[in-house]
Amino acid sequence: MPLADVGDVLLDPLRSGISARALLEVGLLAVAAGPLGCWVVLYGLSYSAESTSHALLPGLVIAALAGFPLVLGAALGAAVAAPAIAYAARAPGLGGDTAVAVVVTTLVGAGALLALSPDAPAAVQDLLFGDVLALSGGDLALAAALSATVLGVLRLAHGRLLIVGFDRSNARAFGSDPVVVDVVLLLAVGAFTVVAVQALGSLLVLAMLVGPAATAALVSRRLVPMMALATLLALLGGGAGIYLSYYADTAGGASIAAAITATYVCVALAGRFRAIAPRPLAPAG
């Protein structure tokens, strides 16, 4: 393919204001998703993070029914869901996953009942899948502000996150309550979801949040390089999804999720191949 044609392929989406805004939104989300996703993966909170994004549905539907901005509904849902899921995940006796499942199914069920009411808007499905190609300048400004907030919270909580991650059982002796740290982390996930839900929907947020971090964890065991790599992978996966959506006329959020998932599968298979590949024989002598 001639270089001029390659340039046209790369630049055509940028010439479209819709796709350019989508790429900028994805970039803003990736900057927050990289570091936050690494903490979620390292803490083993991927299921809780997914549950938090799904449990925002009642707040989102209430906002849609009342004619309020979705971000207000998402914030309401996060304020309720994040503490409930954080405490449920550490519930004694019943088991963390079971308790989280009870909380999530209750909240999602409530959201589904509201969504099926006669007054529900016809576009309520956008709450589940989002529309990254329908963003406004105000959405971009909000994404920038809330992404900066998420990064600021992670920076302030960095020491406590390290203490709990290093030795959860003795963290209280060093002044860090593991449950409180979990709540803070899941509230940050909720804040990220508030930003991302309009672009990706509540069902696909986890792909951007956990996919790049899980891929980076396959390659790096050091925290800072893992975060940097996760951010880069989120940027590349998000950009690839936008280009796929532009040229294949597919849904933007689903295309981003597919690109990020494909990256994880390729890296995992490459690591597996390296692990089982026979080593070359050492030279004799």
Backbone bond lengths (Angstrom), bond angles and torsions (degrees), N, CA, C in turn:
res aa  C-N    CA-C-N  psi(-1)  N-CA   C-N-CA  omega(-1)  CA-C   N-CA-C  phi
1 M - - - 1.466 - - 1.525 108.73 -
2 P 1.329 118.17 129.04 1.464 120.44 179.23 1.523 111.27 -60.66
3 L 1.350 114.29 152.28 1.462 119.68 -178.31 1.526 111.50 -59.56
4 A 1.335 116.62 -36.05 1.467 119.57 179.58 1.517 111.00 -61.64
5 D 1.346 116.11 -39.73 1.466 120.02 178.80 1.529 110.76 -67.74
6 V 1.332 116.36 -39.56 1.464 119.52 177.24 1.519 110.21 -61.39
7 G 1.331 115.78 -41.95 1.459 119.52 178.31 1.516 112.00 -61.82
8 D 1.336 116.38 -41.10 1.465 119.40 178.57 1.526 110.97 -63.50
9 V 1.334 116.58 -40.79 1.469 120.56 179.34 1.530 110.64 -60.63
10 L 1.325 115.99 -41.01 1.461 120.06 -178.03 1.526 112.73 -76.41
11 L 1.325 116.62 -33.38 1.469 119.99 -172.63 1.519 114.24 -92.91
12 D 1.328 118.08 -22.80 1.470 119.83 -176.74 1.533 112.47 -56.62
13 P 1.348 119.69 -45.98 1.473 118.16 178.20 1.525 112.80 -62.00
14 L 1.349 116.50 -31.66 1.458 119.87 -179.41 1.527 111.53 -71.05
15 R 1.325 116.68 -24.66 1.461 120.20 179.01 1.527 111.77 -76.15
16 S 1.313 115.44 -16.85 1.460 120.44 176.16 1.526 108.85 -89.04
17 G 1.305 116.73 123.04 1.453 119.83 -179.22 1.514 112.45 -59.97
18 I 1.331 116.96 -34.39 1.468 120.89 -179.27 1.514 110.33 -65.55
19 S 1.330 116.99 -49.93 1.460 120.41 -179.05 1.520 111.74 -67.97
20 A 1.319 117.08 -35.06 1.471 119.98 178.54 1.522 110.58 -63.73
21 R 1.332 117.32 -42.41 1.471 120.24 177.00 1.521 110.78 -64.56
22 A 1.337 116.61 -38.47 1.458 120.01 178.50 1.530 111.08 -63.04
23 L 1.339 116.63 -42.29 1.469 120.15 178.62 1.525 111.30 -64.58
24 L 1.327 117.42 -39.07 1.454 120.46 178.29 1.527 110.68 -66.18
25 E 1.325 116.36 -41.56 1.469 120.37 177.62 1.525 110.78 -60.63
26 V 1.313 116.04 -44.84 1.463 120.68 179.30 1.530 110.63 -61.58
27 G 1.342 116.04 -39.66 1.463 118.97 177.71 1.521 112.22 -62.61
28 L 1.325 116.91 -42.50 1.466 120.88 178.84 1.528 110.94 -64.61
29 L 1.320 116.79 -40.93 1.460 120.29 178.47 1.522 111.32 -65.99
30 A 1.332 116.62 -39.71 1.455 120.71 -177.91 1.519 112.17 -63.19
31 V 1.336 117.27 -37.24 1.469 121.12 -179.25 1.524 110.63 -61.37
32 A 1.327 117.13 -36.43 1.465 120.55 177.90 1.524 111.60 -84.92
33 A 1.329 117.53 -35.39 1.461 121.39 -174.83 1.518 112.52 -67.12
34 G 1.339 117.71 -34.70 1.464 120.06 -177.74 1.522 112.59 -59.30
35 P 1.341 119.17 -62.36 1.466 120.37 -179.60 1.526 113.17 -63.80
36 L 1.344 117.27 -44.59 1.458 120.20 -177.81 1.528 110.91 -63.40
37 G 1.322 116.56 -43.33 1.457 119.77 179.56 1.513 112.95 -61.90
38 C 1.335 117.09 -35.35 1.469 119.84 178.64 1.525 111.13 -63.93
39 W 1.338 117.00 -42.45 1.468 119.34 176.94 1.525 110.45 -63.78
40 V 1.321 117.27 -41.23 1.462 120.28 179.43 1.527 110.79 -60.82
41 V 1.327 117.12 -44.69 1.460 121.36 -179.78 1.529 110.86 -67.01
42 L 1.322 117.10 -44.50 1.460 120.37 -178.10 1.521 112.13 -66.39
43 Y 1.315 117.52 -31.53 1.466 121.80 178.60 1.525 112.56 -84.12
44 G 1.320 117.32 -4.54 1.459 119.89 -177.46 1.519 113.06 67.29
45 L 1.337 116.74 33.92 1.458 121.61 -176.14 1.528 112.50 -107.38
46 S 1.330 117.23 21.39 1.468 119.12 -177.84 1.522 111.39 -60.53
47 Y 1.339 116.42 -42.76 1.462 119.25 179.45 1.522 110.82 -65.98
48 S 1.322 116.55 -40.34 1.465 119.77 178.28 1.519 111.05 -66.46
49 A 1.337 117.17 -37.51 1.462 120.40 177.99 1.526 110.70 -65.32
50 E 1.331 116.20 -43.49 1.462 119.47 176.58 1.528 110.17 -61.10
51 S 1.333 115.31 -42.01 1.455 119.77 -179.71 1.523 110.97 -63.35
52 T 1.340 116.54 -38.89 1.465 119.96 179.17 1.516 111.03 -61.42
53 S 1.339 117.31 -44.96 1.465 120.10 -179.03 1.524 111.19 -64.90
54 H 1.332 117.58 -38.35 1.460 120.20 179.40 1.524 111.35 -71.61
55 A 1.342 115.79 -35.14 1.462 120.22 -175.48 1.524 112.64 -73.45
56 L 1.335 117.50 -5.80 1.464 119.70 174.95 1.526 112.67 -74.68
57 L 1.330 117.19 -9.42 1.462 120.98 -173.03 1.527 113.48 -55.23
58 P 1.347 120.43 -45.10 1.474 117.90 179.72 1.527 112.77 -57.81
59 G 1.330 117.22 -44.90 1.457 119.98 179.65 1.516 112.09 -63.22
60 L 1.335 116.82 -39.09 1.460 120.66 179.38 1.530 111.37 -65.51
61 V 1.325 116.16 -42.87 1.465 119.48 -179.31 1.524 110.59 -67.60
62 I 1.345 116.65 -40.11 1.465 120.19 177.62 1.533 110.05 -59.56
63 A 1.337 116.41 -43.58 1.464 119.84 178.64 1.526 111.03 -63.00
64 A 1.340 116.38 -41.67 1.460 119.66 179.60 1.528 111.30 -64.68
65 L 1.329 116.90 -41.07 1.462 120.77 179.94 1.526 111.91 -66.80
66 A 1.348 115.42 -37.23 1.462 120.17 -176.77 1.525 112.69 -85.25
67 G 1.325 116.75 -8.54 1.462 119.84 -178.42 1.510 113.71 78.88
68 F 1.353 117.24 18.13 1.458 121.28 178.05 1.529 109.74 -87.19
69 P 1.351 117.78 160.97 1.466 119.62 173.54 1.530 110.66 -58.94
70 L 1.324 115.90 141.34 1.463 120.07 -179.05 1.530 112.14 -59.88
71 V 1.330 116.70 -30.67 1.450 119.22 -177.78 1.529 110.89 -62.07
72 L 1.339 117.20 -32.68 1.463 119.71 177.75 1.527 110.72 -69.19
73 G 1.326 115.91 -40.67 1.459 119.20 176.80 1.511 112.17 -64.83
74 A 1.333 116.47 -40.89 1.460 120.09 178.41 1.522 111.22 -64.12
75 A 1.335 116.52 -39.94 1.460 120.32 178.44 1.523 110.79 -63.82
76 L 1.322 116.86 -41.27 1.460 120.75 177.08 1.525 110.47 -62.13
77 G 1.333 116.16 -45.97 1.456 119.66 179.18 1.520 112.53 -62.08
78 A 1.336 116.85 -40.22 1.461 120.59 179.91 1.523 111.55 -66.00
79 A 1.333 116.32 -39.30 1.464 120.13 -179.14 1.514 111.45 -63.46
80 V 1.323 117.43 -29.68 1.463 121.01 179.11 1.527 110.96 -88.80
81 A 1.331 116.09 -44.95 1.463 120.07 -170.94 1.526 113.28 -73.67
82 A 1.334 117.86 -43.74 1.471 119.95 -173.15 1.530 112.65 -60.30
83 P 1.349 120.82 -51.44 1.472 118.80 178.17 1.524 112.18 -63.21
84 A 1.346 117.51 -39.68 1.460 120.05 -178.38 1.519 111.01 -62.63
85 I 1.325 117.01 -43.16 1.464 120.39 -178.82 1.523 111.13 -71.74
86 A 1.329 117.57 -38.36 1.463 120.66 179.83 1.523 111.09 -61.67
87 Y 1.319 116.95 -43.87 1.463 120.02 179.27 1.522 111.17 -72.07
88 A 1.328 116.81 -37.83 1.459 119.94 179.50 1.522 111.48 -64.98
89 A 1.335 116.97 -35.71 1.465 120.74 -177.95 1.528 112.13 -62.98
90 R 1.332 116.99 -25.27 1.467 120.97 -179.73 1.530 111.44 -109.18
91 A 1.333 117.01 18.35 1.462 120.32 -176.97 1.526 110.46 -66.26
92 P 1.328 117.95 129.23 1.459 120.38 178.29 1.522 111.01 -75.46
93 G 1.311 116.13 151.94 1.453 120.72 173.63 1.511 113.79 84.99
94 L 1.322 117.48 -65.31 1.460 121.04 -174.68 1.524 112.19 -69.63
95 G 1.326 117.48 -33.86 1.464 120.80 -176.10 1.508 110.40 103.42
96 G 1.338 115.83 133.24 1.452 120.79 -173.07 1.511 113.90 -58.47
97 D 1.339 117.44 -51.01 1.459 120.26 -176.91 1.524 111.59 -62.00
98 T 1.335 116.06 -39.84 1.465 119.70 180.00 1.518 110.98 -64.96
99 A 1.337 116.64 -44.61 1.462 120.48 -179.84 1.525 111.23 -64.19
100 V 1.339 116.67 -42.00 1.463 120.21 177.70 1.526 110.14 -62.34
101 A 1.331 116.48 -42.18 1.465 120.12 179.09 1.524 111.42 -60.06
102 V 1.338 116.77 -38.82 1.470 120.02 178.65 1.526 110.24 -63.82
103 V 1.348 116.76 -45.71 1.462 120.70 -179.56 1.529 110.40 -62.57
104 V 1.329 116.30 -46.83 1.468 120.41 -175.27 1.518 111.82 -66.74
105 T 1.333 116.75 -45.80 1.465 118.47 -179.69 1.524 111.13 -63.23
106 T 1.324 116.92 -34.06 1.466 119.70 176.94 1.528 110.73 -63.52
107 L 1.353 116.40 -47.98 1.456 120.36 -177.62 1.532 111.74 -69.74
108 V 1.334 116.91 -42.76 1.462 119.62 179.52 1.528 110.25 -66.23
109 G 1.335 116.17 -38.92 1.463 119.21 177.03 1.513 111.75 -61.00
110 A 1.337 116.10 -42.29 1.466 119.78 177.47 1.523 110.73 -62.56
111 G 1.341 116.65 -41.85 1.458 120.11 177.96 1.516 112.35 -63.85
112 A 1.347 116.48 -39.51 1.463 120.18 179.84 1.531 111.11 -65.26
113 L 1.338 116.30 -40.74 1.459 119.27 177.94 1.529 111.19 -61.26
114 L 1.334 115.70 -42.23 1.463 119.36 178.22 1.527 111.02 -65.63
115 A 1.345 115.94 -40.60 1.466 120.02 -177.80 1.523 111.91 -66.36
116 L 1.341 117.53 -27.28 1.462 121.11 -178.47 1.523 112.83 -90.08
117 S 1.328 116.65 3.24 1.457 119.38 178.86 1.530 109.71 -70.08
118 P 1.330 117.78 154.60 1.479 120.37 -178.87 1.521 113.84 -60.31
119 D 1.345 116.22 -24.54 1.468 119.41 -177.47 1.523 113.13 -87.32
120 A 1.335 117.60 -1.73 1.463 120.28 -177.47 1.525 109.99 -67.32
121 P 1.333 119.04 136.56 1.470 121.02 179.14 1.515 111.20 -66.82
122 A 1.320 115.73 153.58 1.466 120.44 -176.80 1.520 111.96 -65.17
123 A 1.331 117.44 -26.44 1.474 121.02 -176.17 1.519 112.45 -91.79
124 V 1.350 117.79 22.79 1.459 119.53 -177.51 1.529 111.12 -64.20
125 Q 1.350 118.17 -21.75 1.452 120.39 177.79 1.528 111.98 -63.78
126 D 1.339 117.09 -22.80 1.459 119.79 177.13 1.521 111.44 -63.66
127 L 1.342 116.99 -23.49 1.458 120.44 177.47 1.526 110.09 -66.71
128 L 1.314 117.30 -28.48 1.459 121.31 -178.48 1.521 111.73 -86.26
129 F 1.323 117.56 -38.49 1.459 120.98 -172.74 1.520 114.17 -114.10
130 G 1.335 118.19 -12.67 1.450 120.87 176.99 1.523 112.83 68.07
131 D 1.318 114.48 177.84 1.472 120.55 176.71 1.526 107.92 -152.45
132 V 1.319 115.85 91.88 1.456 121.01 -175.52 1.524 111.89 -69.03
133 L 1.333 117.24 -14.79 1.455 120.92 -179.21 1.529 112.71 -94.61
134 A 1.327 116.84 6.83 1.464 119.96 -178.79 1.524 111.32 -120.53
135 L 1.316 117.06 34.74 1.463 121.42 -176.14 1.520 110.62 -92.67
136 S 1.317 115.20 148.42 1.456 121.25 178.28 1.527 110.13 -106.09
137 G 1.331 115.61 173.75 1.456 119.55 175.65 1.515 111.97 -61.34
138 G 1.339 116.81 -34.49 1.461 120.43 176.94 1.518 112.31 -64.10
139 D 1.341 116.67 -37.41 1.466 120.37 177.19 1.525 110.70 -63.30
140 L 1.331 116.52 -39.05 1.461 120.06 178.92 1.526 111.32 -66.19
141 A 1.322 116.69 -40.98 1.465 120.26 178.36 1.519 110.65 -63.61
142 L 1.335 116.27 -40.87 1.462 120.37 178.11 1.524 110.90 -64.96
143 A 1.332 116.66 -40.81 1.462 120.26 178.54 1.514 110.89 -62.28
144 A 1.326 117.18 -41.38 1.464 120.39 178.85 1.529 111.19 -63.59
145 A 1.342 116.48 -44.08 1.461 120.36 -178.28 1.517 111.99 -65.91
146 L 1.326 116.95 -46.30 1.459 119.08 -176.68 1.525 111.77 -74.59
147 S 1.333 118.09 -32.27 1.465 119.82 174.68 1.529 110.47 -63.04
148 A 1.342 116.11 -41.33 1.457 119.94 176.43 1.524 111.15 -63.40
149 T 1.336 116.23 -36.77 1.460 120.09 177.93 1.518 111.36 -64.93
150 V 1.325 116.88 -44.29 1.469 120.47 178.64 1.524 110.69 -60.29
151 L 1.338 116.79 -44.89 1.465 120.05 179.02 1.523 110.85 -64.12
152 G 1.342 117.33 -38.19 1.456 120.46 178.41 1.521 111.86 -63.98
153 V 1.342 116.99 -42.29 1.467 120.71 177.91 1.522 110.85 -62.73
154 L 1.317 116.64 -43.44 1.466 119.83 179.24 1.522 111.41 -63.30
155 R 1.328 116.23 -37.39 1.476 119.31 179.27 1.522 110.49 -66.59
156 L 1.325 117.19 -43.79 1.460 120.57 -179.29 1.527 111.77 -67.64
157 A 1.319 116.29 -34.25 1.467 120.40 -177.72 1.520 112.98 -92.70
158 H 1.324 117.35 6.20 1.473 120.39 -172.44 1.533 112.24 -56.77
159 G 1.327 116.50 -46.57 1.461 119.48 -178.15 1.515 112.42 -61.78
160 R 1.321 116.82 -45.39 1.463 120.30 -179.99 1.522 111.57 -67.67
161 L 1.326 116.39 -36.88 1.463 119.31 175.89 1.527 111.16 -61.35
162 L 1.333 116.65 -40.45 1.462 120.21 178.43 1.526 111.53 -65.27
163 I 1.329 116.54 -43.06 1.474 120.28 -178.68 1.524 110.61 -60.84
164 V 1.333 116.50 -49.61 1.462 119.79 -178.59 1.524 110.87 -67.16
165 G 1.322 116.91 -38.75 1.457 119.49 178.78 1.514 112.90 -66.71
166 F 1.335 117.24 -33.36 1.461 121.13 -178.77 1.522 112.01 -76.83
167 D 1.318 117.56 -43.55 1.466 120.62 -176.88 1.524 108.48 -149.94
168 R 1.308 115.70 85.33 1.463 120.84 -175.43 1.530 112.10 -63.62
169 S 1.334 116.39 -40.24 1.461 120.11 -174.85 1.521 112.83 -66.52
170 N 1.339 117.85 -28.27 1.463 121.05 -178.85 1.526 112.96 -111.24
171 A 1.328 116.79 14.14 1.469 120.05 -174.82 1.524 112.14 -63.35
172 R 1.327 117.29 -34.17 1.472 119.26 -178.72 1.530 111.79 -62.14
173 A 1.307 117.34 -31.00 1.460 120.42 179.11 1.526 111.44 -65.53
174 F 1.343 116.27 -21.21 1.467 121.21 179.14 1.532 111.62 -103.52
175 G 1.336 116.01 12.68 1.458 120.17 174.88 1.511 115.42 86.30
176 S 1.332 119.08 17.79 1.466 122.00 -179.96 1.521 109.54 -123.70
177 D 1.317 116.23 121.46 1.463 121.69 177.73 1.529 108.21 -88.94
178 P 1.339 118.79 117.62 1.466 120.45 -176.63 1.521 113.86 -57.89
179 V 1.342 117.30 -39.01 1.459 119.34 -178.61 1.527 110.51 -67.15
180 V 1.333 116.61 -40.88 1.469 120.22 178.10 1.525 110.35 -62.83
181 V 1.335 116.17 -41.78 1.465 120.15 178.35 1.524 110.41 -63.00
182 D 1.344 116.64 -40.40 1.462 119.95 177.11 1.527 111.05 -61.37
183 V 1.343 116.50 -42.10 1.453 120.57 179.48 1.529 110.37 -62.27
184 V 1.348 116.21 -44.91 1.468 120.20 179.23 1.528 110.13 -60.29
185 L 1.335 116.09 -43.17 1.466 119.81 -178.64 1.523 110.90 -64.98
186 L 1.327 116.90 -42.83 1.458 119.26 -179.52 1.528 112.06 -72.97
187 L 1.341 117.36 -28.44 1.466 119.05 172.20 1.527 110.43 -66.21
188 A 1.337 116.40 -36.60 1.463 119.71 174.65 1.529 110.24 -64.45
189 V 1.341 116.20 -39.41 1.468 119.71 174.77 1.523 110.10 -61.50
190 G 1.342 116.01 -41.61 1.450 119.79 177.59 1.515 111.94 -61.64
191 A 1.343 116.60 -42.31 1.466 120.44 178.32 1.529 110.58 -63.35
192 F 1.331 116.38 -41.81 1.466 119.71 176.96 1.523 110.50 -61.47
193 T 1.328 115.91 -41.69 1.458 120.04 -179.85 1.519 111.31 -65.01
194 V 1.342 115.83 -36.48 1.465 120.01 175.90 1.524 110.20 -55.80
195 V 1.341 115.79 -40.21 1.466 120.55 179.28 1.529 110.77 -72.33
196 A 1.331 115.75 -46.14 1.464 120.39 -168.45 1.518 113.93 -83.14
197 V 1.339 117.87 -19.43 1.462 119.17 -170.88 1.528 112.14 -63.17
198 Q 1.328 118.58 -33.74 1.460 119.69 -179.05 1.524 111.28 -71.06
199 A 1.339 116.88 -26.26 1.457 120.04 179.54 1.521 112.24 -90.65
200 L 1.343 116.54 -42.55 1.456 120.79 -172.19 1.514 113.71 -109.77
201 G 1.323 118.05 -18.33 1.458 120.17 -175.63 1.514 111.39 82.52
202 S 1.322 116.59 159.27 1.462 120.22 -175.58 1.520 112.69 -69.22
203 L 1.338 118.39 -21.28 1.459 120.57 -178.85 1.520 113.30 -83.54
204 L 1.336 118.15 -21.23 1.462 120.52 -172.79 1.526 113.20 -111.98
205 V 1.334 117.17 -1.23 1.463 120.04 -179.22 1.522 111.18 -59.12
206 L 1.330 116.78 -38.40 1.466 120.25 -175.13 1.522 112.13 -61.25
207 A 1.327 117.51 -30.30 1.466 119.95 179.93 1.522 110.79 -60.00
208 M 1.333 117.39 -45.97 1.458 121.59 179.13 1.526 111.63 -70.41
209 L 1.328 117.00 -33.92 1.462 120.71 -174.74 1.520 112.32 -78.64
210 V 1.315 117.38 -48.68 1.463 121.08 -171.08 1.523 112.75 -100.23
211 G 1.339 118.20 -32.22 1.463 120.18 -176.17 1.521 114.17 -55.98
212 P 1.339 119.33 -55.14 1.470 119.69 179.37 1.524 113.00 -62.04
213 A 1.342 117.65 -38.19 1.464 120.41 179.62 1.520 110.80 -66.70
214 A 1.332 117.57 -41.51 1.462 120.54 177.92 1.524 110.79 -63.98
215 T 1.328 117.10 -37.72 1.466 120.64 177.42 1.519 110.68 -66.47
216 A 1.332 116.65 -43.76 1.461 120.36 179.37 1.517 111.26 -63.39
217 A 1.338 117.30 -34.04 1.467 120.94 179.87 1.529 111.79 -66.26
218 L 1.330 117.10 -22.51 1.463 120.25 176.55 1.524 112.19 -73.06
219 V 1.330 115.32 -21.83 1.466 120.79 -172.88 1.521 112.33 -105.53
220 S 1.334 116.82 -39.58 1.466 120.85 -173.36 1.519 110.66 -123.27
221 R 1.345 116.31 142.34 1.462 121.93 176.61 1.522 111.44 -110.31
222 R 1.311 117.34 3.22 1.461 121.54 177.91 1.517 109.05 -104.07
223 L 1.334 115.78 137.89 1.458 120.78 -168.04 1.524 113.25 -62.66
224 V 1.318 117.77 -52.14 1.468 120.15 -175.09 1.532 111.78 -64.24
225 P 1.347 119.35 -49.11 1.473 117.87 175.48 1.526 112.74 -60.55
226 M 1.334 117.29 -34.05 1.461 120.08 178.36 1.519 110.64 -63.45
227 M 1.329 116.47 -42.91 1.463 120.18 179.26 1.521 111.39 -65.29
228 A 1.326 116.62 -42.24 1.465 120.09 179.46 1.525 110.42 -63.56
229 L 1.334 116.70 -43.67 1.459 120.31 -179.85 1.531 110.76 -66.87
230 A 1.333 117.11 -39.93 1.456 120.06 178.84 1.529 111.10 -62.31
231 T 1.329 116.19 -40.12 1.464 119.88 177.90 1.526 110.76 -63.32
232 L 1.340 116.46 -44.61 1.463 120.49 178.76 1.526 111.14 -62.12
233 L 1.337 117.02 -43.01 1.463 120.60 179.84 1.530 111.47 -65.63
234 A 1.335 116.16 -36.69 1.467 119.23 176.90 1.528 110.44 -64.74
235 L 1.327 115.97 -41.35 1.463 119.92 177.05 1.526 111.44 -61.73
236 L 1.326 115.92 -48.43 1.465 120.16 -177.75 1.523 111.29 -66.61
237 G 1.331 116.83 -43.79 1.459 120.05 -179.92 1.517 111.83 -65.46
238 G 1.337 116.44 -41.50 1.455 119.59 177.86 1.511 111.89 -64.77
239 G 1.338 116.62 -44.51 1.460 120.08 178.35 1.517 112.04 -63.29
240 A 1.341 116.66 -42.32 1.467 119.91 178.63 1.519 110.89 -62.13
241 G 1.343 116.47 -37.81 1.456 119.58 178.52 1.512 112.62 -65.03
242 I 1.336 116.49 -39.42 1.469 119.87 178.60 1.527 110.47 -65.15
243 Y 1.332 116.58 -43.20 1.470 119.53 178.54 1.531 110.94 -64.37
244 L 1.339 116.11 -40.31 1.464 119.82 177.31 1.522 110.47 -61.71
245 S 1.324 116.27 -42.99 1.454 120.33 179.37 1.531 110.97 -63.65
246 Y 1.336 116.32 -39.09 1.466 120.85 -177.57 1.526 111.32 -66.44
247 Y 1.318 116.24 -44.87 1.470 119.41 -173.20 1.533 113.15 -90.11
248 A 1.326 117.77 -28.69 1.465 120.01 -178.91 1.525 112.04 -99.47
249 D 1.334 117.11 -2.59 1.461 122.20 179.56 1.527 111.12 56.51
250 T 1.337 115.41 46.54 1.459 121.58 178.02 1.531 109.33 -108.22
251 A 1.310 116.32 167.54 1.467 121.06 179.54 1.523 109.95 -63.78
252 G 1.344 116.86 135.08 1.453 120.81 -174.62 1.515 113.49 -62.59
253 G 1.336 117.28 -51.53 1.454 120.10 -177.92 1.512 112.56 -61.75
254 A 1.327 116.81 -44.06 1.464 120.59 179.28 1.530 111.09 -65.09
255 S 1.325 117.51 -35.79 1.468 120.96 178.92 1.532 110.64 -66.02
256 I 1.328 116.83 -40.52 1.468 120.59 177.08 1.517 110.27 -63.38
257 A 1.336 117.10 -45.98 1.460 120.49 178.83 1.528 111.28 -60.54
258 A 1.342 116.55 -40.39 1.466 120.12 179.79 1.525 111.23 -65.24
259 A 1.331 117.61 -41.12 1.464 120.91 -179.50 1.526 110.88 -65.58
260 I 1.317 117.15 -42.62 1.471 120.82 -179.84 1.527 110.48 -66.80
261 T 1.328 116.52 -42.12 1.464 120.19 178.70 1.522 111.25 -64.29
262 A 1.324 116.89 -41.54 1.468 120.41 178.99 1.521 111.02 -62.09
263 T 1.332 117.09 -38.18 1.463 120.43 177.63 1.524 110.98 -62.02
264 Y 1.341 116.71 -44.91 1.469 120.19 179.01 1.522 110.76 -60.81
265 V 1.338 116.89 -45.65 1.465 120.46 -178.48 1.527 110.81 -61.51
266 C 1.338 117.06 -42.77 1.467 120.43 -179.56 1.522 111.56 -64.33
267 V 1.334 117.22 -44.16 1.464 120.28 179.96 1.524 110.60 -66.57
268 A 1.333 117.37 -41.09 1.460 120.63 179.49 1.520 111.04 -64.31
269 L 1.331 117.05 -42.49 1.463 120.18 178.64 1.522 111.07 -66.86
270 A 1.334 117.22 -38.63 1.465 119.98 177.99 1.521 110.60 -63.49
271 G 1.340 117.57 -41.37 1.455 120.53 177.49 1.510 111.99 -65.28
272 R 1.325 116.01 -39.15 1.459 119.90 178.25 1.516 110.83 -65.68
273 F 1.343 116.75 -40.35 1.459 120.32 179.91 1.529 111.02 -63.95
274 R 1.341 115.89 -41.22 1.461 119.98 178.33 1.520 111.14 -63.52
275 A 1.345 115.45 -35.68 1.459 118.99 -177.66 1.523 112.06 -69.41
276 I 1.347 117.16 -33.75 1.455 119.32 -176.42 1.523 113.29 -99.64
277 A 1.334 116.95 -7.87 1.463 119.44 -178.89 1.525 110.32 -67.37
278 P 1.343 118.19 135.69 1.466 119.35 178.95 1.503 111.95 -65.48
279 R 1.312 115.65 138.94 1.464 119.92 178.54 1.526 110.24 -78.66
280 P 1.326 116.51 145.14 1.468 118.68 178.62 1.534 110.70 -65.03
281 L 1.310 115.31 146.99 1.466 119.94 -179.93 1.516 109.73 -67.68
282 A 1.310 114.89 140.52 1.469 119.95 176.28 1.524 108.81 -70.66
283 P 1.322 116.72 143.96 1.467 118.97 179.19 1.522 111.77 -60.85
284 A 1.290 116.55 141.23 1.471 120.92 -179.19 1.521 109.99 -69.57
285 G 1.279 113.86 153.98 1.451 117.56 173.56 1.462 113.45 117.17
